Amino acid sequence: MSEDTASEVLDTAARRRWMGILARASASEIAARLRDAPPLPAHTRLRGPETGLVMVRGRQGGDGAPFNLGEMTVTRCAVGVGGAVVGHAYVAGRDAAKAELAAVLDAALQDGSLRPALLGAVVEPLAAAQADRAARTARKAAATRVDFSTLAVMR
């Protein structure tokens, strides 16, 4: 693998991570984190924000034949920053402000000079909060867990 290809793979993985974190955060959470971040660059809307439907597909058992589960509302937005960088966002629901904010952050995070500050002020705190919520949910679910092997021994 060449150095350029390895860099692209790393950038794609990093971008996939920060976009996932931004998509799972609410607009108010993102805005609250932006108060402590450097100012975002000026941007121009290239597309949207637009709301529409996408078909959600599933697979029985995770690896069975695919089937159409149903439709889901999604809002998308694309912005340009500095004429060279384009940021994209697709978010669940109808929150146009969140879609535009996530697209601007995507574009800003692609800039190597802004990335460390934005990762530290916005993305990493959001990731920590999401991990904390997931851990709390897992603890609640674990508290209601039933161990069926003990029931078999009691017979």
Contact map, one row per residue, 1 for C-alpha under 8 A:
11101100000000000000000000000000000000000000000000000000000000000000000000000000000000000000000000000000000000000000000000000000000000000000000000000000000
11111100000000000000000000000000000000000000000000000000000000000000000000000000000000000000000000000000000000000000000000000000000000000000000000000000000
11111110000000000000000000000000000000000000000000000000000000000000000000000000000000000000000000000000000000000000000000000000000000000000000000000000000
01111111000000000000000000000000000000000000000000000000000000000000000000000000000000000000000000000000000000000000000000000000000000000000000000000000000
11111111100000000000000000000000000000000000000000000000000000000000000000000000000000000000000000000000000000000000000000000000000000000000000000000000000
11111111110000000000000000000000000000000000000000000000000000000000000000000000000000000000000000000000000000000000000000000000000000000000000000000000000
00111111111000000000000000000000000000000000000000000000000000000000000000000000000000000000000000000000000000000000000000000000000000000000000000000000000
00011111111100000000000000000000000000000000000000000000000000000000000000000000000000000000000000000000000000000000000000000000000000000000000000000000000
00001111111110000000000000000000000000000000000000000000000000000000000000000000000000000000000000000000000000000000000000000000000000000000000000000000000
00000111111111000000000000000000000000000000000000000000000000000000000000000000000000000000000000000000000000000000000000000000000000000000000000000000000
00000011111111100000000000000000000000000000000000000000000000000000000000000000000000000000000000000000000000000000000000000000000000000000000000000000000
00000001111111110000000000000000000000000000000000000000000000000000000000000000000000000000000000000000000000000000000000000000000000000000000000000000000
00000000111111111000000000000000000000000000000000000000000000000000000000000000000000000000000000000000000000000000000000000000000000000000000000000000000
00000000011111111100000000000000000000000000000000000000000000000000000000000000000000000000000000000000000000000000000000000000000000000000000000000000000
00000000001111111110000000000000000000000000000000000000000000000000000000000000000000000000000000000000010001000000000000000000000000000000000000000000000
00000000000111111111000000000000000000000000000000000000000000000000000000000000000000000000000000000000000000000000000000000000000000000000000000000000000
00000000000011111111100000000000000000000000000000000000000000000000000000000000000000000000000000000000000000000000000000000000000000000000000000000000000
00000000000001111111110000000000000000000000000000000000000000000000000000000000000000000000000000000000010000000000000000100000000000000000000000000000000
00000000000000111111111000000000000000000000000000000000000000000000000000000000000000001000000000000100010000000000000000000000000000000000000000000000000
00000000000000011111111100000000000000000000000000000000000000000000000000000000000000000000000000000000000000000000000000000000000000000000000000000000000
00000000000000001111111110000000000000000000000000000000000000000000000000000000000000000000000000000000000000000000000000100110000000000000000000000000000
00000000000000000111111111000100000000000000000000000000000000000000000000000000000000000000000000000100000000000000000000100100000000000000000000000000000
00000000000000000011111111000000000000000000000000000000000000000000000000000000000000001111000000000100000000000000000000000000000000000000000000000000000
00000000000000000001111111000000000000000000000000000000000000000000000000000000000000000000000000000000000000000000000000000000000000000000000000000000000
00000000000000000000111111101100000000000000000000000000000000000000000000000000000000000000000000000000000000000000000000000100010000000000000000000000000
00000000000000000000011111111100000000000000000000000000000000000000000000000000000000000000000001000000000000000000000000000000000000000000000000000000000
00000000000000000000000011111110000000000000000000000000000000000000000000000000000000000000001011001000000000000000000000000000000000000000000000000000000
00000000000000000000000001111111000000000000000000000000000000000000000000000000000000000000000000000000000000000000000000000000000000000000000000000000000
00000000000000000000000011111111100000000000000000000000000000000000000000000000000000000000000000000000000000000000000000000100000000000000000000000000000
00000000000000000000010011111111110000000000000000000000000000000000000000000000000000000000000000000000000000000000000001000100000000000000000000000000000
00000000000000000000000000111111111000000000000000000000000000000000000000000000000000000000000000000000000000000000000000000000000000000000000000000000000
00000000000000000000000000011111111100000000000000000000000000000000000000000000000000000000000000000000000000000000000000000000000000000000000000000000000
00000000000000000000000000001111111110000000000000000000000000000000000000000000000000000000000000000000000000000000000011001100000000000000000000000000000
00000000000000000000000000000111111111100000000000000000000000000000000000000000000000000000000000000000000000000000000011000000000000000000000000000000000
00000000000000000000000000000011111110000000000000000000000000000000000000000000000000000000000000000000000000000000000000000000000000000000000000000000000
00000000000000000000000000000001111111000000000000000000000000000000000000000000000000000000000000000000000000000000000010000000000000000000000000000000000
00000000000000000000000000000000111111100000000000000000000000000000000000000000000000000000000000000000000000000000110011000000000000000000000000000000000
00000000000000000000000000000000010111110000000000000000000000000000000000000000000000000000000000000000000000000100110000000000000000000000000000000000000
00000000000000000000000000000000010011111000000000000000000000000000000000000000000000000000000000000000000000000000000000000000000000000000000000000000000
00000000000000000000000000000000000001111100000000000000000000000000000000000000000000000000000000000001100100000000000000000000000000000000000000000000000
00000000000000000000000000000000000000111110000000000000000000000000000000000000100000000000000000000001000100000000000000000000000000000000000000000000000
00000000000000000000000000000000000000011111000000000000000000000000000000000000110000000000000000000000000000000000000000000000000000000000000000000000000
00000000000000000000000000000000000000001111100000000000000000000000000000000011110000000000000000000001000000000000000000000000000000000000000000000000000
00000000000000000000000000000000000000000111110000000000000000000000000000000011100000000000000000000000000000000000000000000000000000000000000000000000000
00000000000000000000000000000000000000000011111100000000000000000000000000001111000000000000000000000000000000000000000000000000000000000000000000000000000
00000000000000000000000000000000000000000001111100000000000000000000000000001111000000000000000000000000000000000000000000000000000000000000000000000000000
00000000000000000000000000000000000000000000111111000000000000000000000000011110000000000000000000000000000000000000000000000000000000000000000000000000000
00000000000000000000000000000000000000000000111111000000000000000000000000011100000000000000000000000000000000000000000000000000000000000000000000000000000
00000000000000000000000000000000000000000000001111100000000000000000000000111100000000000000000110110000000000000000000000000000000000000000000000000000000
00000000000000000000000000000000000000000000001111110000000000000000000000111000000000000000000100000000000000000000000000000000000000000000000000000000000
00000000000000000000000000000000000000000000000011111000000000000000000011110000000000000000110100000000000000000000000000000000000000000000000000000000000
00000000000000000000000000000000000000000000000001111100000000000000000011100000000000000000000000000000000000000000000000000000000000000000000000000000000
00000000000000000000000000000000000000000000000000111110000000000000001111000000000000000000000000000000000000000000000000000000000000000000000000000000000
00000000000000000000000000000000000000000000000000011111000000000000001111000000000000000000000000000000000000000000000000000000000000000000000000000000000
00000000000000000000000000000000000000000000000000001111100000000001111100000000000000000000000000000000000000000000000000000000000000000000000000000000000
00000000000000000000000000000000000000000000000000000111110000000001111100000000000000000000000000000000000000000000000000000000000000000000000000000000000
00000000000000000000000000000000000000000000000000000011111000000111110000000000000000000000000000000000000000000000000000000000000000000000000000000000000
00000000000000000000000000000000000000000000000000000001111101000111100000000000000000000000000000000000000000000000000000000000000000000000000000000000000
00000000000000000000000000000000000000000000000000000000111111111110000000000000000000000000000000000000000000000000000000000000000000000000000000000000000
00000000000000000000000000000000000000000000000000000000011111111100000000000000000000000000000000000000000000000000000000000000000000000000000000000000000
00000000000000000000000000000000000000000000000000000000001111110000000000000000000000000000000000000000000000000000000000000000000000000000000000000000000
00000000000000000000000000000000000000000000000000000000011111110000000000000000000000000000000000000000000000000000000000000000000000000000000000000000000
00000000000000000000000000000000000000000000000000000000001111111000000000000000000000000000000000000000000000000000000000000000000000000000000000000000000
00000000000000000000000000000000000000000000000000000000001111111100000000000000000000000000000000000000000000000000000000000000000000000000000000000000000
00000000000000000000000000000000000000000000000000000000001100111110000000000000000000000000000000000000000000000000000000000000000000000000000000000000000
00000000000000000000000000000000000000000000000000000000111100011111000000000000000000000000000000000000000000000000000000000000000000000000000000000000000
00000000000000000000000000000000000000000000000000000000111000001111100000000000000000000000000000000000000000000000000000000000000000000000000000000000000
00000000000000000000000000000000000000000000000000000011110000000111110000000000000000000000000000000000000000000000000000000000000000000000000000000000000
00000000000000000000000000000000000000000000000000000011110000000011111000000000000000000000000000000000000000000000000000000000000000000000000000000000000
00000000000000000000000000000000000000000000000000000011100000000001111100000000000000000000000000000000000000000000000000000000000000000000000000000000000
00000000000000000000000000000000000000000000000000001111000000000000111110000000000000000000000000000000000000000000000000000000000000000000000000000000000
00000000000000000000000000000000000000000000000000001111000000000000011111000000000000000001100000000000000000000000000000000000000000000000000000000000000
00000000000000000000000000000000000000000000000000111100000000000000001111100000000000000001110000000000000000000000000000000000000000000000000000000000000
00000000000000000000000000000000000000000000000000111100000000000000000111110000000000000111110000000000000000000000000000000000000000000000000000000000000
00000000000000000000000000000000000000000000000011110000000000000000000011111000000000000111111100100000000000000000000000000000000000000000000000000000000
00000000000000000000000000000000000000000000001111100000000000000000000001111100000000011110000100110000000000000000000000000000000000000000000000000000000
00000000000000000000000000000000000000000000111111000000000000000000000000111110000000011100000100110010000000000000000000000000000000000000000000000000000
00000000000000000000000000000000000000000000111110000000000000000000000000011111000001111000000000010010000000000000000000000000000000000000000000000000000
00000000000000000000000000000000000000000011111000000000000000000000000000001111100001110000000000010011001000000000000000000000000000000000000000000000000
00000000000000000000000000000000000000000011110000000000000000000000000000000111111111100000000000000001001000000000000000000000000000000000000000000000000
00000000000000000000000000000000000000001111000000000000000000000000000000000011111111100000000000000001001100000000000000000000000000000000000000000000000
00000000000000000000000000000000000000000110000000000000000000000000000000000001111110000000000000000000000000000000000000000000000000000000000000000000000
00000000000000000000000000000000000000000000000000000000000000000000000000000001111111000000000000000000000000000000000000000000000000000000000000000000000
00000000000000000000000000000000000000000000000000000000000000000000000000000001111111000000000000000000000000000000000000000000000000000000000000000000000
00000000000000000000000000000000000000000000000000000000000000000000000000000001111111100000000000000000001001000000000000000000000000000000000000000000000
00000000000000000000000000000000000000000000000000000000000000000000000000000111101111110000000000000000001000000000000000000000000000000000000000000000000
00000000000000000000000000000000000000000000000000000000000000000000000000000111100011111000000000000011111100000000000000000000000000000000000000000000000
00000000000000000000000000000000000000000000000000000000000000000000000000011110000001111100000000000111011000000000000000000000000000000000000000000000000
00000000000000000010001000000000000000000000000000000000000000000000000000011100000000111110000000110110010000000000000000000000000000000000000000000000000
00000000000000000000001000000000000000000000000000000000000000000000000001111000000000011111000000100000000000000000000000000000000000000000000000000000000
00000000000000000000001000000000000000000000000000000000000000000000000001110000000000001111101001100000000000000000000000000000000000000000000000000000000
00000000000000000000001000000000000000000000000000000000000000000000000111100000000000000111111000000000000000000000000000000000000000000000000000000000000
00000000000000000000000000000000000000000000000000100000000000000000000111100000000000000011111000000000000000000000000000000000000000000000000000000000000
00000000000000000000000000000000000000000000000000100000000000000000000011100000000000000001111100000000000000000000000000000000000000000000000000000000000
00000000000000000000000000100000000000000000000000000000000000000000000000100000000000000011111111100000000000000000000000000000000000000000000000000000000
00000000000000000000000000000000000000000000000011100000000000000000000000111000000000000000011111110000000000000000000000000000000000000000000000000000000
00000000000000000000000000100000000000000000000010000000000000000000000000000000000000000000001111111000000000000000000000000000000000000000000000000000000
00000000000000000000000001100000000000000000000000000000000000000000000000000000000000000010001111111100000000000000000000000000000000000000000000000000000
00000000000000000000000000000000000000000000000010000000000000000000000000111000000000001110001111111110000000000000000000000000000000000000000000000000000
00000000000000000000000000000000000000000000000010000000000000000000000000011110000000001000000111111111000000000000000000000000000000000000000000000000000
00000000000000000000000000100000000000000000000000000000000000000000000000000000000000000000000011111111100000000000000000000000000000000000000000000000000
00000000000000000010011000000000000000000000000000000000000000000000000000000000000000011000000001111111110000000000000000000000000000000000000000000000000
00000000000000000000000000000000000000000000000000000000000000000000000000001110000000111000000000111111111000000000000000000000000000000000000000000000000
00000000000000000000000000000000000000011010000000000000000000000000000000000011100000110000000000011111111100000000000000000000000000000000000000000000000
00000000000000000000000000000000000000010000000000000000000000000000000000000000000000100000000000001111111110000000000000000000000000000000000000000000000
00000000000000100110000000000000000000000000000000000000000000000000000000000000000000111000000000000111111111000000000000000000000000000000000000000000000
00000000000000000000000000000000000000000000000000000000000000000000000000000011100011110000000000000011111111100000000000000000000000000000000000000000000
00000000000000000000000000000000000000011000000000000000000000000000000000000000100000100000000000000001111111100110000000000000000000000000000000000000000
00000000000000000000000000000000000000000000000000000000000000000000000000000000000000000000000000000000111111110110011000000000000000000000000000000000000
00000000000000100000000000000000000000000000000000000000000000000000000000000000000010000000000000000000011111110110000000000000000000000000000000000000000
00000000000000000000000000000000000000000000000000000000000000000000000000000000000000000000000000000000001111111110000000000000000000000000000000000000000
00000000000000000000000000000000000000000000000000000000000000000000000000000000000000000000000000000000000011111111000000000000000000000000000000000000000
00000000000000000000000000000000000000000000000000000000000000000000000000000000000000000000000000000000000000111111000000000000000000000000000000000000000
00000000000000000000000000000000000001000000000000000000000000000000000000000000000000000000000000000000000111111111110000000000000000000000000000000000000
00000000000000000000000000000000000000000000000000000000000000000000000000000000000000000000000000000000000111111111111000000000000000000000000000000000000
00000000000000000000000000000000000000000000000000000000000000000000000000000000000000000000000000000000000000011111111100000000000000000000000000000000000
00000000000000000000000000000000000011000000000000000000000000000000000000000000000000000000000000000000000000000111111110000000000000000000000000000000000
00000000000000000000000000000000000011000000000000000000000000000000000000000000000000000000000000000000000010000111111111100000000000000000000000000000000
00000000000000000000000000000000000000000000000000000000000000000000000000000000000000000000000000000000000010000011111111110000000000000000000000000000000
00000000000000000000000000000000000000000000000000000000000000000000000000000000000000000000000000000000000000000001111111111000000000000000000000000000000
00000000000000000000000000000000110110000000000000000000000000000000000000000000000000000000000000000000000000000000111111111000000000000000000000000000000
00000000000000000000000000000100110010000000000000000000000000000000000000000000000000000000000000000000000000000000011111111100000000000000000000000000000
00000000000000000100110000000000000000000000000000000000000000000000000000000000000000000000000000000000000000000000011111111110000000000000000000000000000
00000000000000000000000000000000000000000000000000000000000000000000000000000000000000000000000000000000000000000000001111111111000000000000000000000000000
00000000000000000000000000000000100000000000000000000000000000000000000000000000000000000000000000000000000000000000000111111111100000000000000000000000000
00000000000000000000110010001100100000000000000000000000000000000000000000000000000000000000000000000000000000000000000001111111110000000000000000000000000
00000000000000000000100000000000000000000000000000000000000000000000000000000000000000000000000000000000000000000000000000111111111000000000000000000000000
00000000000000000000000000000000000000000000000000000000000000000000000000000000000000000000000000000000000000000000000000011111111100000000000000000000000
00000000000000000000000000000000000000000000000000000000000000000000000000000000000000000000000000000000000000000000000000001111111110000000000000000000000
00000000000000000000000010000000000000000000000000000000000000000000000000000000000000000000000000000000000000000000000000000111111111000000000000000000000
00000000000000000000000000000000000000000000000000000000000000000000000000000000000000000000000000000000000000000000000000000011111111100000000000000000000
00000000000000000000000000000000000000000000000000000000000000000000000000000000000000000000000000000000000000000000000000000001111111110000000000000000000
00000000000000000000000000000000000000000000000000000000000000000000000000000000000000000000000000000000000000000000000000000000111111111000000000000000000
00000000000000000000000000000000000000000000000000000000000000000000000000000000000000000000000000000000000000000000000000000000011111111100000000000000000
00000000000000000000000000000000000000000000000000000000000000000000000000000000000000000000000000000000000000000000000000000000001111111110000000000000000
00000000000000000000000000000000000000000000000000000000000000000000000000000000000000000000000000000000000000000000000000000000000111111111000000000000000
00000000000000000000000000000000000000000000000000000000000000000000000000000000000000000000000000000000000000000000000000000000000011111111100000000000000
00000000000000000000000000000000000000000000000000000000000000000000000000000000000000000000000000000000000000000000000000000000000001111111110000000000000
00000000000000000000000000000000000000000000000000000000000000000000000000000000000000000000000000000000000000000000000000000000000000111111111000000000000
00000000000000000000000000000000000000000000000000000000000000000000000000000000000000000000000000000000000000000000000000000000000000011111111100000000000
00000000000000000000000000000000000000000000000000000000000000000000000000000000000000000000000000000000000000000000000000000000000000001111111110000000000
00000000000000000000000000000000000000000000000000000000000000000000000000000000000000000000000000000000000000000000000000000000000000000111111110000000000
00000000000000000000000000000000000000000000000000000000000000000000000000000000000000000000000000000000000000000000000000000000000000000011111110000000000
00000000000000000000000000000000000000000000000000000000000000000000000000000000000000000000000000000000000000000000000000000000000000000001111111000000000
00000000000000000000000000000000000000000000000000000000000000000000000000000000000000000000000000000000000000000000000000000000000000000000111111100000000
00000000000000000000000000000000000000000000000000000000000000000000000000000000000000000000000000000000000000000000000000000000000000000000000111110000000
00000000000000000000000000000000000000000000000000000000000000000000000000000000000000000000000000000000000000000000000000000000000000000000000011111110000
00000000000000000000000000000000000000000000000000000000000000000000000000000000000000000000000000000000000000000000000000000000000000000000000001111111000
00000000000000000000000000000000000000000000000000000000000000000000000000000000000000000000000000000000000000000000000000000000000000000000000000111111100
00000000000000000000000000000000000000000000000000000000000000000000000000000000000000000000000000000000000000000000000000000000000000000000000000111111110
00000000000000000000000000000000000000000000000000000000000000000000000000000000000000000000000000000000000000000000000000000000000000000000000000111111111
00000000000000000000000000000000000000000000000000000000000000000000000000000000000000000000000000000000000000000000000000000000000000000000000000011111111
00000000000000000000000000000000000000000000000000000000000000000000000000000000000000000000000000000000000000000000000000000000000000000000000000001111111
00000000000000000000000000000000000000000000000000000000000000000000000000000000000000000000000000000000000000000000000000000000000000000000000000000111111
00000000000000000000000000000000000000000000000000000000000000000000000000000000000000000000000000000000000000000000000000000000000000000000000000000011111
